[in-house]
Amino acid sequence: MIDHNDNKAHRPQFEWPYLHPKYWGTWLAIIVGALLSLLPHGFRRAVAIPFARIAVKIKGGATHRARINLLLCFPEKTDAEREQILLDTFITAGTYLMGLAALTTRSRQWLESNSVIYGMENLTKHTDIGEGVILLVPHTWAVDIPAVLLASRGLPISNISKRQSNPVTDWLMSRQRLQYGGKIFERSAGIKPFIKSVREGYLGYYLPDEDLGPNHSVFVDFFATTKATIAGLGKLSKLSRSRIVPCFPTYDNETGQFNMRILPALDPFPSGSEEQDARMMNEHIELFVNEQPEQYMWILKFLKTQRPGIVEPYRSDKYKP
């Protein structure tokens, strides 16, 4: 039996100051989100489509970042093809986010009946014999789904996450992610508690496409561009005595179901080269995203860190909206 108590884990509790008027806007958004999550998928998608069409007309902000990412990753595609991906991305995001609260407002039985896992045997072949596993999970819109779904099946997750600036949001997000068990560690806690938890039987949750800056990265190919990719997964794999298993969670725009695709563990891994390990991670992101590009969070600044002398694309005059 896994013990979820850990004094180093981040597990915020409700506090009465959260009811202060300055958080009333947050509570209103929470109530609206909870109500939207109870509506049928088709209705939420119908609402998301016109908002997505408005969003793609915006020249700056997240839409601008997404266009730059798509241009640098897919220069071989036409402008029309990239714009279609952008529109489909916003439709997916809007529909999914309006239903996100369902992870809390609905039951475990609802989650199970509305989820499909492909390749579960690629995970259980390791967990059934007591091998440690770190899941490699790219930033899709449904990135939170594996943590909740697998924990509901008795496979709790451990991950390292950044605390939300809004304490009410931080409390609710943590409560949702940990409702069936698991651990969240803040980055300030370091890597040791995470490694210990994986050794204890938790599934490690690793986001391979984060940009943690030049001191924690190596520059390797990413689609048609180069990305500062997190280094050190090979060392983490060794220290935690775990296998690295790719997992791609998606939200089906046609059915409203949560889907997870799990591939066989990376092998050989670690390879002995940080660059080769990082490239292997990126190859699996490319494999997933090329099949369903609308599922990826193209709005993120995952190309922010560049080699010395190269201007960050989101600030470059070359890509001004």
N, C-alpha and C positions, 0 to 999 in steps of 0.2 A: 504494500500500500504506500503510495507516494504521499509524503507529508508536504502540503502546500505552504506551511508556515515557514517564513524566512525573514529574519529581521533586516536583511539587506535588500529585500524585494520592495518594489514600489507598489503599495496597495492603499491608495488614499481612501479615507472614510468621509461620510457626509458630516458637514459642520454647519451649525446654525447660521453663521455669517453668510453662507451661500444664498440665503433668502434676502439679503440686502438689496434694496432697489436697483443698485448698479448692475445686478445680475438678472433683472427681470426680463430684459431683452433675450438673454440666453434661455431662460425658462420658457419664454413664449416660443422661441424657435424649437425647443425640445418638444413642447406640446404639439405644435404644428407637425413636426417630423413624426411623432408617434401616431398622430391621426392619419397622415399620408401613408404610413407603412401598413395600415389596415385596409387601404384601398386596393382594388384589383390591379394586377400588373399592367393590363391593357390601358386602364385609365391613366396610370402614372406615365406610361410611355407616350400617350396622346398629349399629355401636358408638357412632357419634356421636349417634344419635337419642335414646337414653335419657339421655345426658349433657346434651344440649340441653334436654330436658324438666326436668331438675334445675336447669339454669342459669336458666331463665325463672322459677323459683320464688324465686330470690334477690332480695331487696329492695334491696340496696345495690350499690356498686361499679360494674363495667362494665354490669351489667344495668340499674341505675338510670339511668346516663348514656344508654344506648340508648333507654330508655323516654321520657326527656325529649326527646331528639333527634327521635324519631318523633312525639311529641305536638306539638312546635313546628313540625315540617315538614309533618305531615299531620293538622291538627286536624279536617279534614272526615271522616276515617275513624273508624269506631267503635273502642271499646276492643278488641273481639274481633279486628278486622282488624289493628290494630297489634300485638296479641299474636301473631297468626299470622305476621306479618312477622318479629317478634323470634325466634320459634321457628325459622322457616325460615333466618334469619340464622345462628343458632347451629349448626344442622345443617350448613349450607354451610361455616361456619368450621371446625368440627370435622373434617369429612370432608377438606377441603382441607389443613388444617394437618397432619393425620396422614400425608398423602402428599407434603408439601412437599419432603422430602429426596430424592424421586425425581428432582428436577432434577440431583442429584449422583450418586445411586446407579444411575440408568438412563443409557442411551446417548443420543447425539444422534439416532439413528434412532428410538428410542422416543419422544423428545420430539416429533419431527416427525410421527410417526404418531398421536400422541395430542393434536395441536393443530390447530385450524382458525382461519384468519384470513379474516375477511370485509372486503372493501374494501381489499385490499393495494395496489390500483392508486392509491388516494388518497394513499398514501405514496410509491410508486416513481415516480409521475409527476413528483415533485420531486427525489428522490435520483438518478434516472437522468440528469437534466440538470445535476446538481451543485448544486442549490439546498439551502441549509441547512434543517433541519427540527427543530422542538421539539415533542415529543409531549406532549399534555395528558392526563395519566393520573390519574383520580380514585382515591381510596383504596378500591378493592375488595379482597376477600380475596386475589385473584390478582394483586395489583399488581406482583409481581416477575416475572411471566411474560413480558411483552413484552421486558424487558431481556435475558433469557436467550434467548428464542426468536428475536428479531430478530438478536441477535449471532451465534447459531448459523447464521443465513442470510447472514452477512457484512455486517450492518448494526449495528455496535457502538454501545452507548449511553454517554452521559456524563451523570452526575447529581450533585447536591449532596445529601449525606446526613449525618446525625448519627452520630457514632461510638457504638457500643454500649458500655455501662459494663462489661460482662463481656468481657475481651479474647479469650477463647476463642470466644464467640459472634460477636464482631466479626470475627475472623479467618475463621471458617467461612462467615458470611453473605457477606463480601466475596469469598471464594474461589468460592462458588456463583454469585454474580451476575456475576463476571468470568471464568468458566471458558472462555468463547468470545471473550473480548476486551471492552474497554470501559474506562471510567475512572470513579472515584468521587472526588469532592472533598469535604473537610469544609467546613462553613460558615465556619470560621475562615480558610480560604484565600481567601475573598471570591468575587466573581462573575467576575472577569477570566479565571481559568483555564477556567471553564465556557464562557464566550463564545468563547475561543480554540479550545477543543475542537470546538465546533459549527461554527466557521468551517473547521476542518480536516477536517470530514466526519463527525463523530460525530452521532448523533441525540441531541438534548437531551431529558432526561427531567424533566418539570415536573409537580409535584403541586399542582393548583390549589386544593385544599380544605384545605390546612394553615392553621393559625391562628398567625401569626407576631407577633401583638400589634398594638396600635394604631399604632405608628410605621411599620409596613410594610403597612398595610391601608387599604382604603376600605370603608365600610358600604353594601352593596347587598342587594337581595332574594335570598333563597335559599329555594326552595320557598315556604312560607307565612310564613317568618320573615325576619329580617335577619341577615346574617353579615359579620363582619370578613374581607373577601376580599383576598388578596394583590394589591397594586398593583405596577405596574412591568413587567408582561409586554410591554406595547407597546414600552417602551424597550428591553427585552431582545431583542425581535424585531428591532428596528432595528439594535442594536449587533452582533448575531450574524448579521444579514442572513439571517434564517430565516423560514419559514412555520410557522404554529401549526396542528398537526394533532391533533384529538381522537382518543383511543384508549380503549376500554373493555374491559379484560380480565375474563373471568369463568371460573368453574369450573362445568361442567355436572353437576348433581347426579344426573342420570339416567344419563349415559354415563361420567362421570369424565374427560371431555376438557377441555382448556384451550381457551377460545374468545377471540378478539380481534376486536373490531369497530372498524374505522378509518373515520372520516368525512372528507369533504373539508375542506381547510384553511379556517380562519376567514377570512371575507372580507366586508366590508373590515376589515383588521386590520393595524396598530393604527388605531383610529377617531379618535384625537386626544383622547379623554377617558378618563382612568383608570377612572372610574366605569362608563362604557359598556363598556370592555374587560373589566372585572371581571364585570359583569352577563352579558356574552356567555359568559364561562367558566362561570359558574353555570348558565346556561341549558342548556349542553351536559351538565353533570353531571345536571341535572334530567331531561333527555331520556333519558339512559342509565338512571338510577336508577328513574325511574317505571316503566320496562319490567321491571326485575329488581331490586326493592328488597332482596331477600335477599342480594344480592352485595355490598352496601355495608357498610363498617365503621362501623356505627351506634354502636359503643362508644367512639369517639374524642370528645375534647373540642373538636369543631370550632366550637362556639358559646361558647367560653370568654370571648373578648374581646367586651365590650359597650360601647355608648356610655356616656359619663360619666353617672353617676347611676342606671344600670341594673345590678341585681345579677346576677352570673354565675348562670345557671339551675341549674348543678350544685351551687351553694351556697345557693340560695334556699330559704327556708322553705316557699315556695309549692309546691315539688316534692319535699318530704321523703318518703322511702319509707315 
